[in-house]
Amino acid sequence: MKTLVWVEHEGGQIKDATLATVTAAARLGEVHLLVAGEGVAGVGEAAASIAGVGKVHVADAADYAHALPEAVAPLIVQLMADHDAFLAPATSTGKNIAPRVAALLDVMQVSDILSVEGERRFTRPIYAGNAIATVESTDAKLVVTVRGTAFEKAARSGGSGVVEAVQGPGASADAAFVGAEIAKSERPELTSAKVVVSGGRALGSAEQFHALIDPLADRLGAAIGASRAAVDAGYAPNDYQVGQTGKIVAPELYVAVGISGAIQHLAGMKDAKTIVAINKDEDAPIFQVADIGLVGDLFTVLPELTAKL
């Protein structure tokens, strides 16, 4: 089986989610990559060096500069004439592109897979991760999104893929890039950070959220996350949200501060290697998944913890 993997990149760097998707694709068969963008020759060369990659298709044109799905999806469909499966990371971009590809191919998409059980059989979470379903596709072409935290990352070096330039249909008349507001931070990216400190609604305000969470995150070199309740209350921006409707993370250490542990939040972080929960309610559901639990007033505990680190 020939697989085509969408390469997600930014600033000339290939994102970790792509490496995990390559690992999933390798379990299906021969791995080909697609790099689309403007001035992406360097990204194409880097993609060719990823372990296990056989070929890299590079679409270098202004039409693909912002990875608009309306432009990228027809390009992928064109390449799918020679491929059996299309895989994309289950990120915001991947989730934007894959459904359009599935619609154009007239096939069912298999979303957010956790494992590859056979050539057309996968597992995926349902009911906010409380159950795992095994699904099998009978479509002629596969369209799959991959949960990056469920697969090991392929090595960035060791491969010797062939780079091939491709041309697609180009820009779509249905959509145009207007602008983007990109948040810049010196902290690690939330989805790839080894340590994450998350705050919940119990912090009480945006001022207290940052006054208590930021110093602890600085000491640990951690990314900052938040529960949906904290985001909805305006304590933290949307890109901090961890959970079923936010980002899925699986760090080495996850510190949950003032988070009760609603099912939708647990779905986004329960794969962390070590979970530390700080909450004054000893019956909070978060303690059921935590490896280490500290029952106490976060307004007292957090400053003491930060001072001792």
Backbone bond lengths (Angstrom), bond angles and torsions (degrees), N, CA, C in turn:
res aa  C-N    CA-C-N  psi(-1)  N-CA   C-N-CA  omega(-1)  CA-C   N-CA-C  phi
1 M - - - 1.465 - - 1.528 109.58 -
2 K 1.335 116.09 131.64 1.462 120.86 176.37 1.515 109.44 -94.98
3 T 1.318 116.18 127.85 1.458 120.74 -179.70 1.521 110.20 -112.60
4 L 1.316 115.89 146.05 1.459 122.59 176.13 1.520 108.02 -118.41
5 V 1.334 116.87 123.34 1.463 121.87 -176.41 1.523 109.93 -111.86
6 W 1.323 115.37 130.36 1.461 120.79 175.27 1.523 109.08 -75.44
7 V 1.329 117.16 125.39 1.461 122.24 179.73 1.525 108.92 -92.63
8 E 1.319 115.51 113.70 1.461 119.99 177.11 1.529 108.47 -90.71
9 H 1.312 116.17 125.80 1.468 120.06 -176.23 1.516 110.24 -142.42
10 E 1.318 114.95 158.15 1.464 121.07 179.10 1.520 108.28 -153.37
11 G 1.318 116.04 132.61 1.459 120.22 179.21 1.517 113.16 60.19
12 G 1.319 116.90 30.49 1.457 120.20 179.08 1.512 114.39 82.34
13 Q 1.351 117.49 2.43 1.458 121.80 -177.81 1.525 110.33 -113.01
14 I 1.322 116.18 136.51 1.462 121.26 177.08 1.525 108.97 -80.74
15 K 1.323 116.85 131.38 1.459 120.82 -176.61 1.528 111.30 -77.79
16 D 1.331 114.60 152.37 1.462 121.04 -177.44 1.522 112.52 -59.35
17 A 1.328 116.84 -32.54 1.465 119.92 -178.67 1.522 111.22 -60.20
18 T 1.324 116.92 -31.61 1.462 121.01 177.65 1.521 110.62 -65.93
19 L 1.330 116.67 -40.42 1.467 120.96 -178.84 1.521 110.71 -63.39
20 A 1.326 117.44 -39.04 1.460 120.97 177.02 1.526 110.53 -66.57
21 T 1.318 116.72 -36.92 1.465 121.00 178.91 1.519 111.10 -66.99
22 V 1.330 117.31 -35.57 1.465 121.35 176.25 1.534 110.21 -61.55
23 T 1.331 116.50 -40.86 1.463 120.56 177.90 1.528 110.81 -60.42
24 A 1.329 116.41 -43.34 1.467 120.59 178.54 1.521 110.63 -64.56
25 A 1.328 116.22 -42.54 1.469 120.67 -178.66 1.522 111.52 -64.14
26 A 1.335 116.55 -36.02 1.463 120.76 -178.65 1.526 111.47 -63.43
27 R 1.324 117.05 -24.68 1.464 120.64 179.45 1.526 111.66 -78.62
28 L 1.329 116.16 -10.56 1.461 120.78 176.86 1.520 112.26 -97.31
29 G 1.328 116.47 -29.57 1.461 119.06 -178.16 1.515 112.72 156.62
30 E 1.307 116.12 -147.52 1.462 122.39 -177.61 1.529 110.20 -66.30
31 V 1.325 116.31 135.68 1.465 120.91 -174.17 1.525 111.28 -106.69
32 H 1.324 116.16 120.48 1.463 122.88 170.77 1.525 107.88 -116.63
33 L 1.317 116.50 147.58 1.465 121.19 -179.46 1.523 110.39 -115.55
34 L 1.331 115.31 155.07 1.463 121.49 172.87 1.519 109.05 -122.07
35 V 1.324 115.78 119.64 1.459 122.36 174.36 1.516 107.17 -110.20
36 A 1.334 117.37 117.94 1.459 121.48 179.47 1.519 109.25 -123.21
37 G 1.319 116.20 140.48 1.456 120.70 179.56 1.508 110.21 160.16
38 E 1.331 115.05 -168.05 1.464 120.88 178.22 1.524 108.62 -115.65
39 G 1.329 116.49 127.64 1.460 120.84 -177.89 1.517 111.81 66.51
40 V 1.324 116.96 46.36 1.468 121.11 -173.48 1.527 113.07 -109.99
41 A 1.328 116.86 22.78 1.464 119.35 179.81 1.527 111.03 -59.28
42 G 1.336 116.55 -41.10 1.456 120.59 179.17 1.513 112.57 -64.61
43 V 1.344 116.63 -37.84 1.459 120.73 177.81 1.522 109.84 -65.59
44 G 1.343 116.16 -38.69 1.460 120.54 178.38 1.518 111.66 -61.84
45 E 1.338 116.54 -41.98 1.467 120.43 178.81 1.528 111.08 -66.14
46 A 1.334 116.15 -40.38 1.462 120.14 177.91 1.528 110.75 -64.86
47 A 1.327 116.28 -38.62 1.460 120.83 179.01 1.526 110.81 -64.82
48 A 1.328 116.77 -36.65 1.464 120.84 -179.77 1.526 111.95 -66.39
49 S 1.328 116.30 -20.70 1.476 120.72 -179.24 1.524 113.04 -86.72
50 I 1.337 117.45 -8.47 1.464 120.09 179.87 1.526 109.38 -66.39
51 A 1.302 116.17 134.15 1.464 121.47 -177.86 1.531 111.42 -59.06
52 G 1.323 115.91 131.59 1.454 121.64 175.68 1.507 115.64 91.53
53 V 1.332 117.77 -1.65 1.466 121.08 -177.27 1.522 110.44 -88.00
54 G 1.333 116.28 131.15 1.453 120.45 -179.72 1.509 113.48 -94.26
55 K 1.333 117.01 -37.89 1.470 120.44 -177.04 1.519 109.30 -149.18
56 V 1.341 115.82 147.11 1.456 121.55 176.67 1.520 108.60 -123.97
57 H 1.323 116.54 118.64 1.462 121.95 175.00 1.526 107.92 -89.87
58 V 1.321 117.36 125.10 1.463 121.34 -177.54 1.528 109.18 -116.21
59 A 1.328 115.85 116.78 1.467 122.14 174.85 1.519 107.14 -105.69
60 D 1.314 116.34 96.63 1.470 122.14 -175.82 1.522 109.11 -103.70
61 A 1.329 115.44 99.80 1.464 119.91 -177.95 1.523 109.13 -158.05
62 A 1.315 115.83 153.13 1.466 121.09 179.81 1.525 111.56 -60.50
63 D 1.335 117.04 -28.05 1.468 121.00 -179.43 1.525 112.50 -61.32
64 Y 1.341 116.78 -23.82 1.459 120.51 -176.43 1.525 112.39 -108.93
65 A 1.325 115.99 13.42 1.470 120.59 -174.22 1.524 112.59 -58.26
66 H 1.326 118.31 -35.34 1.465 121.29 -175.29 1.534 112.57 -112.43
67 A 1.330 115.74 13.54 1.473 121.68 177.04 1.528 112.53 52.04
68 L 1.321 116.03 41.72 1.463 118.43 176.46 1.523 108.85 -65.02
69 P 1.318 118.05 127.00 1.471 120.04 -175.76 1.518 112.90 -61.37
70 E 1.336 116.50 -30.38 1.467 119.57 179.62 1.536 111.46 -64.21
71 A 1.343 116.64 -26.58 1.462 120.92 177.78 1.521 111.67 -92.30
72 V 1.337 116.10 -38.57 1.465 120.89 -174.47 1.531 112.08 -74.47
73 A 1.325 117.70 -38.85 1.468 120.58 -175.72 1.529 112.70 -58.18
74 P 1.341 120.64 -46.58 1.465 119.34 177.81 1.529 112.79 -62.18
75 L 1.338 117.30 -33.40 1.466 120.74 176.17 1.526 110.09 -62.83
76 I 1.323 116.69 -44.00 1.466 120.79 -179.92 1.524 110.42 -64.97
77 V 1.323 116.56 -42.84 1.473 120.65 179.09 1.524 110.35 -60.20
78 Q 1.314 116.45 -38.20 1.468 120.92 177.44 1.539 110.49 -60.78
79 L 1.332 115.95 -44.30 1.464 120.58 -179.25 1.528 112.24 -72.91
80 M 1.322 116.95 -23.08 1.467 120.22 -178.39 1.519 112.69 -69.60
81 A 1.316 117.62 -9.40 1.471 120.26 174.52 1.519 110.33 -61.18
82 D 1.345 116.58 -27.35 1.468 121.65 -178.56 1.526 112.83 -111.74
83 H 1.327 116.73 11.90 1.460 120.30 -179.21 1.529 110.19 -131.92
84 D 1.319 115.47 155.17 1.457 120.30 -177.72 1.524 113.04 -98.82
85 A 1.344 116.56 -23.82 1.464 119.84 -176.30 1.518 110.25 -145.20
86 F 1.331 115.75 142.71 1.460 122.05 174.19 1.514 107.78 -116.34
87 L 1.344 116.46 127.66 1.459 121.71 179.31 1.520 109.79 -122.27
88 A 1.318 115.66 138.24 1.463 121.73 177.08 1.517 108.98 -135.69
89 P 1.327 118.19 148.49 1.464 119.87 174.59 1.528 110.03 -61.82
90 A 1.326 116.98 145.95 1.469 120.66 178.41 1.525 109.70 -82.50
91 T 1.332 115.15 58.07 1.456 122.84 176.20 1.520 108.55 -105.13
92 S 1.324 116.87 179.62 1.469 119.65 179.30 1.524 110.55 -57.90
93 T 1.339 116.81 -42.84 1.469 120.29 -179.27 1.519 110.89 -69.43
94 G 1.323 116.50 -45.73 1.455 119.68 -179.66 1.515 112.54 -61.91
95 K 1.335 116.30 -40.32 1.462 120.81 179.41 1.526 111.62 -70.63
96 N 1.323 116.45 -18.17 1.457 121.16 178.06 1.524 111.08 -82.96
97 I 1.333 115.60 -33.93 1.460 120.76 -174.95 1.521 112.34 -87.86
98 A 1.329 117.35 -48.03 1.470 121.66 -171.45 1.535 114.35 -56.35
99 P 1.340 120.24 -45.10 1.468 118.60 -179.55 1.526 113.05 -61.88
100 R 1.319 116.35 -33.52 1.468 119.39 177.78 1.524 110.86 -68.30
101 V 1.321 115.89 -38.83 1.463 119.93 176.74 1.529 109.72 -63.44
102 A 1.327 116.50 -45.48 1.471 120.75 179.68 1.526 111.09 -60.23
103 A 1.338 116.48 -41.49 1.469 120.38 -179.78 1.523 111.22 -65.28
104 L 1.328 116.50 -42.66 1.466 119.98 -179.79 1.522 111.87 -67.78
105 L 1.343 116.37 -30.91 1.465 120.23 177.59 1.527 112.14 -86.46
106 D 1.346 116.25 -10.11 1.454 122.96 -178.17 1.528 111.18 60.06
107 V 1.340 115.03 50.08 1.464 120.78 177.19 1.526 109.19 -130.72
108 M 1.322 115.95 165.38 1.461 121.46 176.36 1.531 109.30 -85.30
109 Q 1.308 116.72 135.96 1.466 120.66 176.94 1.526 110.04 -85.38
110 V 1.341 116.29 141.22 1.459 121.98 171.97 1.521 106.34 -103.12
111 S 1.318 117.65 115.61 1.462 121.67 -168.54 1.520 113.34 -102.75
112 D 1.329 114.77 141.60 1.463 122.58 165.54 1.526 112.58 58.05
113 I 1.315 118.14 49.91 1.467 120.02 -174.77 1.529 111.27 -70.85
114 L 1.338 114.50 148.99 1.462 122.05 179.09 1.527 111.85 -105.65
115 S 1.335 116.31 -24.42 1.459 120.05 179.59 1.517 109.74 -158.67
116 V 1.324 115.20 160.86 1.461 122.75 175.42 1.521 106.83 -108.30
117 E 1.334 116.68 114.49 1.460 121.88 -175.79 1.517 112.74 -100.06
118 G 1.304 116.80 -12.91 1.460 121.76 -179.38 1.503 108.76 -175.12
119 E 1.335 116.89 -175.70 1.461 119.87 -176.78 1.522 112.33 -61.18
120 R 1.325 116.56 -31.70 1.464 120.67 -179.42 1.531 112.14 -132.16
121 R 1.324 116.21 16.05 1.467 120.27 -175.94 1.530 109.92 -119.06
122 F 1.327 115.24 133.46 1.464 121.34 -175.96 1.525 110.02 -139.90
123 T 1.339 115.69 163.71 1.462 119.95 168.73 1.515 108.20 -111.91
124 R 1.320 114.89 148.55 1.461 120.86 178.91 1.532 109.51 -150.41
125 P 1.343 117.84 152.21 1.466 119.84 -178.34 1.523 111.99 -78.93
126 I 1.324 115.73 145.19 1.466 121.73 171.43 1.523 107.46 -134.64
127 Y 1.327 116.68 165.94 1.465 121.89 -178.88 1.528 111.13 52.95
128 A 1.349 115.16 51.90 1.470 122.51 177.82 1.531 111.84 56.01
129 G 1.332 115.54 33.68 1.454 119.47 176.43 1.512 114.46 85.62
130 N 1.338 117.84 2.33 1.460 120.24 -179.38 1.523 112.78 -79.45
131 A 1.319 116.36 -12.34 1.462 121.22 175.06 1.522 108.40 -142.12
132 I 1.319 115.40 150.19 1.463 120.94 178.92 1.519 108.13 -114.45
133 A 1.321 116.44 123.46 1.464 121.42 -179.60 1.524 109.78 -99.94
134 T 1.327 115.66 142.02 1.464 121.18 171.55 1.523 106.65 -100.82
135 V 1.320 116.22 124.06 1.469 120.83 -176.77 1.519 109.54 -124.39
136 E 1.329 115.34 150.13 1.461 121.18 178.61 1.520 109.32 -133.31
137 S 1.313 116.11 131.46 1.456 120.79 -178.31 1.533 110.11 -97.81
138 T 1.319 115.40 139.49 1.465 120.81 176.00 1.523 111.60 -109.52
139 D 1.341 116.86 5.66 1.463 120.56 179.43 1.523 111.09 -70.28
140 A 1.311 115.50 155.30 1.472 120.91 -179.83 1.526 111.04 -66.50
141 K 1.325 116.41 -36.05 1.461 121.89 178.44 1.528 109.33 -119.10
142 L 1.317 116.47 142.59 1.462 121.22 178.56 1.521 110.60 -100.46
143 V 1.324 116.24 137.45 1.465 122.45 170.95 1.523 106.16 -125.89
144 V 1.335 116.27 118.08 1.457 121.28 -169.55 1.523 110.48 -134.14
145 T 1.331 116.95 137.44 1.462 120.22 168.37 1.524 108.19 -108.24
146 V 1.330 116.19 145.14 1.456 122.46 -169.79 1.523 110.74 -118.07
147 R 1.333 116.48 127.18 1.463 120.30 173.77 1.529 108.07 -74.45
148 G 1.318 116.13 112.18 1.457 121.30 -172.88 1.512 114.57 -62.12
149 T 1.323 117.40 -28.79 1.458 119.88 -177.61 1.525 112.35 -76.07
150 A 1.326 117.76 -9.46 1.461 121.18 -176.44 1.529 113.12 -91.61
151 F 1.333 117.08 -10.02 1.461 121.01 -176.00 1.532 110.20 -126.81
152 E 1.318 115.46 146.77 1.462 120.07 173.83 1.523 109.23 -66.27
153 K 1.312 116.56 151.23 1.467 120.71 179.53 1.520 109.91 -82.41
154 A 1.319 116.48 133.06 1.459 121.03 175.41 1.528 109.13 -65.97
155 A 1.307 117.00 149.38 1.467 121.24 179.80 1.526 110.02 -67.15
156 R 1.320 115.55 139.54 1.464 120.25 -179.52 1.533 112.52 -73.60
157 S 1.304 117.53 -13.28 1.469 120.94 -179.62 1.517 109.66 -130.74
158 G 1.313 115.20 164.36 1.454 119.86 179.73 1.505 114.00 107.96
159 G 1.332 116.50 -12.01 1.459 120.50 179.33 1.519 112.14 -91.47
160 S 1.298 115.82 164.49 1.476 120.73 178.74 1.519 109.44 -143.43
161 G 1.332 115.22 53.05 1.454 120.46 -178.18 1.519 112.89 -70.29
162 V 1.307 115.11 153.16 1.474 122.21 177.32 1.523 108.77 -88.69
163 V 1.320 117.07 130.85 1.464 121.89 179.99 1.522 108.94 -94.03
164 E 1.328 115.66 129.69 1.465 121.22 -177.90 1.525 109.41 -132.86
165 A 1.314 116.48 126.53 1.466 120.92 178.24 1.523 109.92 -77.77
166 V 1.323 116.22 138.03 1.465 121.12 178.37 1.520 109.47 -131.39
167 Q 1.310 115.52 156.75 1.463 121.70 175.83 1.514 108.82 -124.36
168 G 1.311 115.50 141.64 1.450 120.00 -178.99 1.512 112.06 -119.38
169 P 1.324 116.78 -171.55 1.467 121.16 -179.37 1.519 113.52 -64.35
170 G 1.347 116.69 -21.91 1.461 119.39 179.32 1.509 112.97 93.07
171 A 1.328 115.99 -160.98 1.458 122.16 -174.58 1.523 111.67 -66.74
172 S 1.335 114.15 153.07 1.459 120.60 177.09 1.524 109.60 -97.46
173 A 1.322 115.36 144.98 1.467 119.70 177.44 1.525 111.11 -77.88
174 D 1.330 116.57 -9.45 1.460 120.36 -175.46 1.522 113.94 -85.22
175 A 1.329 117.29 -15.91 1.463 119.61 -176.10 1.520 110.12 -149.08
176 A 1.321 115.54 148.19 1.469 121.09 177.60 1.518 108.39 -141.16
177 F 1.319 116.59 146.38 1.453 121.41 179.18 1.527 109.34 -76.58
178 V 1.326 115.95 126.07 1.467 121.57 -178.63 1.523 110.37 -101.60
179 G 1.315 117.71 -46.88 1.452 120.43 -179.39 1.515 110.28 175.29
180 A 1.313 116.36 169.52 1.456 121.54 179.08 1.518 109.73 -145.14
181 E 1.312 115.84 139.30 1.459 121.63 173.69 1.525 107.14 -109.61
182 I 1.304 116.21 105.43 1.461 121.33 -174.02 1.521 109.85 -103.61
183 A 1.320 114.86 121.13 1.462 119.84 179.61 1.526 109.34 -74.12
184 K 1.322 116.31 131.85 1.459 121.16 179.15 1.525 109.02 -110.06
185 S 1.304 115.00 135.52 1.455 119.91 -178.94 1.517 109.81 -147.34
186 E 1.336 114.81 146.66 1.459 119.31 176.14 1.527 111.05 -83.75
187 R 1.311 116.88 -6.63 1.460 120.24 179.18 1.533 110.06 -78.06
188 P 1.329 116.95 160.70 1.476 120.07 176.56 1.521 110.46 -62.64
189 E 1.325 116.51 155.34 1.458 120.89 175.66 1.523 108.97 -66.88
190 L 1.320 116.53 136.25 1.459 121.58 -172.48 1.528 112.65 -56.24
191 T 1.317 117.72 -45.13 1.463 120.43 -173.83 1.519 113.63 -74.38
192 S 1.329 118.13 -15.24 1.465 119.77 -178.79 1.528 113.02 -118.83
193 A 1.340 117.64 2.58 1.466 121.46 -177.98 1.530 111.14 -69.76
194 K 1.330 116.22 145.56 1.465 121.33 177.77 1.524 111.56 -81.73
195 V 1.337 116.25 -22.09 1.459 121.18 177.81 1.530 108.34 -132.40
196 V 1.316 116.52 133.68 1.465 121.32 178.81 1.529 108.52 -130.84
197 V 1.336 116.41 131.95 1.460 122.06 173.49 1.527 106.94 -113.85
198 S 1.326 116.52 120.05 1.465 121.01 -177.63 1.519 111.34 -117.44
199 G 1.317 115.39 143.67 1.451 121.43 178.53 1.515 111.90 -116.82
200 G 1.336 115.35 152.92 1.455 120.53 -179.19 1.514 112.87 -117.14
201 R 1.320 115.15 -170.68 1.469 121.39 -176.03 1.515 111.84 -64.73
202 A 1.333 118.15 -23.88 1.464 121.26 -177.73 1.523 113.02 -62.93
203 L 1.333 117.32 -14.54 1.471 119.85 179.11 1.529 111.94 -69.61
204 G 1.329 117.13 -20.35 1.455 120.46 167.96 1.504 118.39 90.60
205 S 1.337 118.28 -32.47 1.465 120.10 -179.68 1.520 108.74 -163.71
206 A 1.339 115.52 164.66 1.468 120.49 178.14 1.523 110.32 -63.20
207 E 1.347 116.42 -37.92 1.465 120.21 -178.96 1.528 110.80 -63.30
208 Q 1.336 115.96 -45.60 1.466 119.37 -179.39 1.521 111.24 -71.23
209 F 1.331 116.94 -33.02 1.469 120.91 177.18 1.529 109.51 -56.38
210 H 1.337 115.76 -52.52 1.468 119.55 -176.39 1.528 112.00 -74.89
211 A 1.336 116.93 -32.19 1.466 119.80 -179.63 1.525 111.72 -67.01
212 L 1.333 117.16 -30.65 1.463 120.83 -177.15 1.537 113.08 -100.47
213 I 1.329 117.25 -40.32 1.471 120.85 -175.77 1.529 111.66 -78.26
214 D 1.331 117.59 -43.18 1.472 120.52 -174.91 1.535 112.98 -59.05
215 P 1.344 119.90 -47.21 1.469 118.98 -179.54 1.527 113.03 -61.88
216 L 1.346 117.18 -38.73 1.462 120.49 178.47 1.525 110.37 -65.67
217 A 1.327 116.05 -42.81 1.467 120.08 178.50 1.529 110.72 -63.19
218 D 1.329 117.07 -38.59 1.465 120.71 178.60 1.527 110.92 -62.66
219 R 1.322 116.74 -42.61 1.469 120.86 -179.39 1.531 111.25 -64.64
220 L 1.330 116.17 -35.07 1.466 120.75 -176.65 1.528 113.02 -92.78
221 G 1.338 117.14 -5.07 1.462 120.31 -175.40 1.519 111.10 62.98
222 A 1.324 115.02 39.95 1.464 121.16 -170.19 1.527 112.75 -104.29
223 A 1.336 113.96 158.38 1.459 120.97 167.75 1.526 107.80 -81.46
224 I 1.322 116.52 157.85 1.465 121.06 -179.95 1.524 109.66 -107.96
225 G 1.343 114.83 132.42 1.450 121.02 175.73 1.515 110.16 -122.41
226 A 1.313 115.49 178.58 1.470 120.25 179.67 1.515 109.23 -156.18
227 S 1.321 115.56 155.07 1.457 120.14 174.11 1.528 108.55 -78.85
228 R 1.319 115.59 164.60 1.467 119.06 178.45 1.524 110.91 -61.62
229 A 1.332 116.45 -37.63 1.464 120.09 -179.44 1.515 110.54 -61.68
230 A 1.336 117.50 -39.54 1.463 121.08 179.25 1.522 111.08 -68.23
231 V 1.322 115.84 -38.47 1.475 119.86 178.58 1.527 110.42 -68.05
232 D 1.340 116.40 -45.43 1.469 120.42 179.93 1.525 111.36 -62.23
233 A 1.336 116.85 -31.24 1.463 120.58 179.48 1.526 112.20 -80.54
234 G 1.321 117.25 -4.76 1.462 121.09 177.84 1.514 114.70 85.82
235 Y 1.339 117.61 12.27 1.467 120.14 -179.84 1.524 111.80 -73.94
236 A 1.338 116.26 -29.53 1.463 121.51 -175.63 1.522 109.22 -143.63
237 P 1.341 117.88 155.08 1.466 120.59 179.32 1.522 112.27 -71.84
238 N 1.323 116.67 163.69 1.467 122.02 -176.42 1.520 112.92 -59.24
239 D 1.344 117.08 -33.91 1.463 118.45 -175.94 1.527 112.58 -73.64
240 Y 1.334 118.08 -2.05 1.464 121.74 174.03 1.528 111.84 -88.65
241 Q 1.328 117.59 -13.07 1.458 120.34 -168.81 1.528 112.51 -68.85
242 V 1.314 115.42 128.13 1.467 123.09 176.32 1.520 108.05 -110.36
243 G 1.325 117.18 130.95 1.456 119.26 178.64 1.503 112.79 150.01
244 Q 1.302 116.17 -173.53 1.458 122.05 -177.55 1.523 111.57 -59.22
245 T 1.323 117.01 -37.72 1.462 120.80 179.25 1.529 111.42 -100.98
246 G 1.324 116.43 10.39 1.464 121.16 176.86 1.513 110.30 -122.96
247 K 1.317 116.66 -132.12 1.463 121.11 -178.01 1.519 110.66 -102.56
248 I 1.313 114.58 146.56 1.464 121.51 177.43 1.523 107.63 -97.54
249 V 1.317 117.08 124.24 1.465 120.51 -177.85 1.529 109.70 -126.14
250 A 1.327 115.87 152.97 1.466 121.12 176.50 1.527 108.67 -145.92
251 P 1.336 116.89 64.53 1.466 120.35 -176.95 1.528 112.13 -77.47
252 E 1.320 115.69 173.15 1.462 120.34 174.01 1.537 109.65 -67.49
253 L 1.340 116.15 -37.40 1.467 121.72 -179.09 1.522 109.89 -135.50
254 Y 1.335 116.00 128.50 1.464 121.42 176.82 1.523 107.97 -123.51
255 V 1.323 116.32 119.96 1.464 121.66 -179.75 1.524 108.32 -107.73
256 A 1.325 116.97 114.47 1.466 122.79 -178.97 1.520 109.00 -102.87
257 V 1.324 115.80 114.77 1.464 121.46 -175.39 1.531 109.55 -111.68
258 G 1.337 116.72 118.25 1.464 119.86 177.60 1.516 113.10 65.03
259 I 1.342 116.16 30.32 1.468 121.87 179.56 1.525 107.78 -112.71
260 S 1.311 116.83 124.24 1.462 120.81 -175.09 1.523 111.91 -71.33
261 G 1.340 116.73 -34.02 1.458 120.05 179.68 1.513 113.78 102.88
262 A 1.335 116.31 43.95 1.466 120.21 175.87 1.531 109.36 -62.42
263 I 1.332 116.10 152.57 1.465 121.31 -175.83 1.522 111.23 -54.68
264 Q 1.345 116.76 -41.66 1.465 118.88 -175.94 1.525 111.32 -66.83
265 H 1.332 118.12 -29.03 1.462 119.97 176.90 1.526 110.44 -77.15
266 L 1.312 117.36 -42.50 1.465 121.06 179.61 1.526 111.04 -59.14
267 A 1.325 117.07 -33.95 1.466 120.58 -179.88 1.525 111.75 -60.78
268 G 1.318 116.90 -22.54 1.463 120.13 -176.81 1.509 115.41 -96.33
269 M 1.367 117.60 -9.59 1.466 117.63 -174.04 1.523 115.30 -141.11
270 K 1.314 118.72 -0.40 1.462 119.09 -173.06 1.530 113.39 -72.34
271 D 1.339 117.93 -7.89 1.468 120.52 176.35 1.527 112.41 -88.05
272 A 1.336 117.11 3.30 1.467 120.28 176.95 1.528 109.22 -61.42
273 K 1.345 115.95 146.19 1.468 120.24 -178.04 1.535 110.77 -64.31
274 T 1.324 117.09 -46.98 1.468 121.56 178.90 1.527 108.89 -131.30
275 I 1.327 115.95 128.21 1.466 121.13 -178.83 1.525 108.63 -115.31
276 V 1.339 115.29 125.11 1.460 121.61 176.66 1.528 107.95 -113.48
277 A 1.321 116.82 125.77 1.466 121.26 -178.92 1.528 110.39 -115.83
278 I 1.323 115.15 133.83 1.466 121.76 176.37 1.526 107.58 -122.62
279 N 1.324 116.87 114.53 1.458 120.43 -176.10 1.532 108.33 -157.78
280 K 1.304 116.76 143.19 1.472 119.66 -178.65 1.524 112.40 -80.82
281 D 1.354 116.90 -14.11 1.461 121.35 178.65 1.522 109.22 -94.01
282 E 1.311 116.62 107.87 1.470 120.06 -175.95 1.527 112.73 -67.99
283 D 1.331 117.33 -14.12 1.464 121.12 178.81 1.530 112.33 -97.83
284 A 1.307 117.89 7.79 1.465 121.12 -179.08 1.535 109.80 -61.82
285 P 1.335 118.42 136.80 1.471 121.77 -178.29 1.533 113.92 -58.08
286 I 1.322 117.77 -24.09 1.461 121.01 -178.34 1.528 110.95 -58.90
287 F 1.331 116.69 -30.96 1.466 119.97 -178.35 1.529 112.77 -69.29
288 Q 1.329 116.67 -17.74 1.465 120.32 179.20 1.529 111.87 -72.50
289 V 1.334 117.30 -23.62 1.471 120.46 179.47 1.529 111.86 -109.65
290 A 1.333 116.81 -8.90 1.466 120.11 -176.21 1.526 111.38 -75.84
291 D 1.326 115.65 142.33 1.464 121.70 173.16 1.531 110.15 -81.17
292 I 1.337 114.92 -34.06 1.465 121.13 178.54 1.526 107.59 -131.78
293 G 1.307 117.02 126.77 1.458 120.82 179.57 1.519 111.43 -121.49
294 L 1.315 115.55 135.95 1.460 120.97 177.65 1.523 108.52 -124.20
295 V 1.311 116.22 112.41 1.462 121.16 178.86 1.520 108.04 -89.43
296 G 1.328 116.21 116.28 1.454 119.85 -178.65 1.511 111.41 178.36
297 D 1.314 115.79 170.86 1.462 122.73 179.08 1.524 108.40 -77.02
298 L 1.330 116.40 115.55 1.470 119.84 -175.67 1.528 112.32 -60.47
299 F 1.336 117.20 -27.70 1.460 119.60 -179.06 1.539 111.53 -70.27
300 T 1.308 115.86 -18.39 1.471 121.07 175.60 1.528 110.61 -99.01
301 V 1.324 115.38 -43.47 1.465 121.31 -174.59 1.520 112.73 -67.73
302 L 1.341 116.32 -44.48 1.477 119.27 -173.51 1.525 112.98 -63.89
303 P 1.341 119.83 -47.67 1.458 118.18 177.79 1.540 112.94 -60.50
304 E 1.352 116.45 -36.95 1.470 119.53 178.65 1.521 110.90 -67.04
305 L 1.325 116.52 -42.70 1.466 121.18 179.70 1.527 110.65 -63.55
306 T 1.321 115.94 -44.80 1.461 120.21 -179.11 1.515 110.82 -63.56
307 A 1.333 116.82 -40.67 1.473 121.25 -178.76 1.520 112.32 -65.21
308 K 1.339 117.06 -29.93 1.477 120.60 -176.74 1.515 113.27 -88.16
309 L 1.319 118.18 -10.25 1.460 120.53 179.77 1.528 111.27 -80.11
